[in-house]
Amino acid sequence: MSPVQVFRFALAGLAANKLRSALTTLGILIGVGSVILLVAVGNGSSQSVQNAISSLGANAITVLHTEGSAGPAAAPTSASGTTAFAEPQNLTVQDAQALAQAQGVASVSPAVSTSETLTYGASSDTASLTGTDPTYFSAEDDTLSAGSYFTTAEVNTAQDVVVLGSEAASNLFGTANPVGKSVLVAGIPFTVVGVLATKGASGLSSADNTAVAPLTTVQDALTGFGTLNDVVVLAKSAALVDTAEGEITSILDLRHHETAADADFEVLNASTLLSTASSTAHTFTVLLGAVAAISLLVGGIGITNIMLVTVTERTREIGIRKAIGATPGVILAQFLTEATLLSMIGGALGVLAGIIGTRFTIVGVKPVTVPLSIPLAFGVSALIGLFFGGFPANRAAGMRPADALRYE
Amino acid sequence: MTRPLPLPRHAAEPPVAQAPPGAQPHPVIQLASVVKTYGTGEAVVHALRGVSLDVAERDYVAVMGASGSGKSTMMNIIGCLDVPSEGQFLIDGIDTSSLDEQQLAVVRNRKIGFVFQAFNLIPRMTALANVELPLSYAGLRAAERRRRAEAALALVGLAERMQAQPKQLSGGQQQRVAVARALVTAPSLILADEPTGNLDTRASHDLMEVFDRLNAAGRTIVLITHEADVAAHAKRVIGVQDGRIVTDRRLTEPDALPPLLGQPGMRP
């Protein structure tokens, strides 16, 4: 019996119940399509986060102020008069100046940040406002598209000047040139001196919906003279990033009387952010893939189910085929081929659906197809047909011809 | 009706041994003390209680008996659809107890042609495709399958209805397709289980005429029936009762022509 004949019998078997075959195929289609699509979504979000982080600049180190872990736990020892644990302290401009003395450090930009509403005429925009020094722009890899940065002199005299991110500028001014215009930041008029070039989205928030003003001005008018939110440190070279990080940690530990266990600051650089973010994104991708794989498994069980029904329905036909000389192997091959055809047609359509789906932006993420996921999902769907069709096909092959012929 | 044609022979089939002059013809079927029981203990059913039977080549045997007499069980064993609980069954000299399911399938394909009471054609396949099916399982090429299937359908008088599906055919036509399917592999034995049970008198008569001609052309036929006028076509009539052979009547020698061949019979 030639494979072509087996294939023809299987096709005829499927064609006999078109609706049922189509619905079973749909189960596999959804499974394979969702594997490809969801893995692409996970991969896409991982890539956009990585792009955003690598745009921060390889030499930049961020010192973040944290609340510290020793606060409440330190209370009993503080009461006894000793200071085994230091109270969390503010991150101050003096800390930043101390960091500037370190060997590996090129520049230090203390920063405070807050979210404020910017208004120009009838248009308004809620942007993240950063108060800092002019060195901040080079540390953040910013470039100008119009105007200029503010100067150290303007910082020292707390001038009401602001540099807008490209998105904030277009939200407020449309296509008009904002330089020299006055915007209201929380009701206070600021003169726009420059506009930054577009940087692109960084994960969930836009890096362009920003406004940057002198540190002194922002502290004076908006945030007060409490702690800094962070200090952006630029290492002298990429090779000195680790050295500079070590220096920063020891200088701040000394100044804040901290040990590593109760530090009230955190030192991050682009590469540690990148590895944290990519491991998060990897977990996300695996999770999405697992959900999709479950739907593929459910589709496979659908195949077993429908093939069992088919075999039972066609018991008499199986009996006839056996009576006229079909060997168990031929019957097995026919039903296995039917199941595999179902799953492979579903798989092929699923690949198509998945590829079409990845052309759309899904919940703000542009999916990026993982090439390996296509042959993998299709191959798994073919194997699913063999595996999940095996049990019903075996049952058909093992039927005793006399019993099968008697079946009504 | 077409006249008898030389029947196609299967290429892979070994030539049937020719009996030397004066010797007994070669037995196609040999049943030796065959017992078949179903179930165990209290619920045991004795379908066959020791049946011994030889059927010679070219013979035409009718097996008669009431329902439950064991004749269908006997038919299943002769057709290699079931195996005896005890005793021996040889077809063309081959002991079937030594064969596995795969080899039994080959024996059914090459040695036996089945005709069932319920026709048992495969729905949604044309008459031609149904007749080609045993040849597919035998591994013949498409052109050869088609040639033989067309010849077999012509032989039963259905050359005009080859592309019809079973549901488009009358009962009598369906049964003739089944006969064509049974003889297309040129088997040693044609086995018919109440072939006229679902047919009217006219169709029954046409079908028996086909069987008569097949036997006259050299086919060995065993048919099960409970109609006396069907049994009258055979050369030998065997009565089965309670799992045993109770009567064995020979009407004509195996080498003679079937007794009712060419007779007007029941035609109105």
Interface residues (C-beta under 8 A of the other chain):
Chain A: M1 S2 Q5 A12 A16 R316 E317 G319 I320 R321 K322 A323 I324 G325 A326 T327 P328 G329 V330 R400 P401 A402 L405
Chain B: N76 G79 L81 D82 E101 Q102 A105 V106 R108 N109 R110 F114 F116 N120 L121 I122 P123 R124 M125 L133 P134 S136 Y137 A138 G139 R181 T185
